[in-house]
């Protein structure tokens, strides 16, 4: 069995490494901010085969996918975007890759700065969305009851 010389084991899409050994529909989900629905929407609009291995994409198809991710609003409905009515610009956008991490960190820092309830909970490392804390989420603590060692002389 001979190797295909055009097969790429790692593809660079939107500043993320995508494995070429996975099916295209699943491989695109390794990009932060791209889930299965958006991945399938992009593949269907570009008339690509979702079951094809991602390593068999040619450079033209990779450029088309990058262009689709950059202009994702043309490919999916507004309700599927992850930044609707953005705080700074007020427009609908979809952040991916490192941009998503940066906007998330900016949102958290803004909440901490204005000392909102969620910001205070994030800053102190507690649960943010109303979960109970009495018996759950005890990371880093010694659990259970510790007994003093019984004296051997009695």
N, C-alpha and C positions, 0 to 999 in steps of 0.2 A: 504494500500500500504506500503510494508516494504522497508526500506532503504538497499541499497547494502553496506555491511561492507567494501568492497574493494574500494569504490568510494573515490577519493581524491578531495577535493574542491580547493586546491591550490597545484600546482606541481612546483618544483624548477628545472628549466632547464637553463643552462648557466648563473648562478647567477642572474636569473630573476624569478619573480613569475608569473606563468601562471595559469589563471582561469580554473578550471576543469569543470565548468558549461557551457563552450562554445564548439562549434564544433572544432575539431582538426585543421582544415585548418585555421580557424580564430584565434584560441587561440595562435598558434605559432607566429602570427604577433605581439603579445604583447611584444615579445622580441625585444629590440632595435637592428636594423640592419637586421631583418628578415621581408620581405614583403610578399605579397600574392604569387608572382611567386616563390620565394625561398621556401616558406612554402609548396606549392604544389609539387615542385620538390623533396623535401625531403620525403614527404608522398608517392609519387609515387615510388621512388626508394626503399623505405623500405616496400612497399606493405601494407600500412596501409589504413584504411578507413577514408577518409577526413570528413565524416559526423558523425563519432563517437564522443561522448563527450570526451574531453581531460582527464577528471577525471577517465575514465575507462581504461586508459593505465596502463599496469603492469610495474614493475621495469625494466624488460628487454627491453621493448619498449622505455622507457625514456632514458636508457643508449644508445640505438641505435640512438635515435634522437640527444643526446648530442655528440656522436661520429660523426654523419653526419654534425652537425654544426661546429665541430672542423675541419673537413676535407671537407669543403663545395666545394672546387675546384674539387673534384671527382664527385660531384652531379650536378653541374650547369656549363654552359659554361663560358669561361673567361670574356666575355663582361658583364656578370651579376654580377660580383664581385664589391664591393664598394671601393677597394684599389688596382687598377691596377697600376703596375709599381711604387711601394711604394717609397717614397722619400729617406728613409734611406737604405732599403735593396734592392730595385729594383725588388722585386718579386711581383707576383699577390697574393693578400690575401683578406679575407673578415672579417672585424672587426665586432664584435657583443657585445652587452651589455656594460659594463663599458669600455672595450677596445676601442670601437667606440668613446665614449665621450672623452677619453684621447687623442686619435690620432687627433680628431677634434680640441681639445684645443691646442695641440702641433702645428698643422698646422697654427692656428690663431696666436699663439705666434711667430712662425717663420716669418710670414708675417709682424707682427708688428715690430719685431726686425730688419729686413732688410729694413723697411720703404717702402714697396711696396705700390702702390696705394690702393690695397684692404686692406692692413694692416692698413693704415692711416684711411680709411673709417670705418673699424671695431673699431679701437681705439676711434674714435670720435663719434661713434654711429650713423653714417649716412648710407644712402642706399649704397650698395656695387655694385650692378649689373646694374648700369646705369639708374635706375628709376628716374623719375622726383621728385623734392623735394619742388617745389614752393607751391603746394596746397595739397600735399598728405604726409602722414607719419608725421604729426605734433603731436606726442604723448607728453603729459605732458605740453602743452602750452594752454593758454587761447585763444579760437577761437572767431572770430567775432569782431565786433567793439563795444567798450564800450563807452557809452555816459556819459557825466557828468550830474549829477542830475540837473534838472532845478530849478532855485531859486524860492522859493515860494512867495517872496515879490513882484514880478512884476505883 
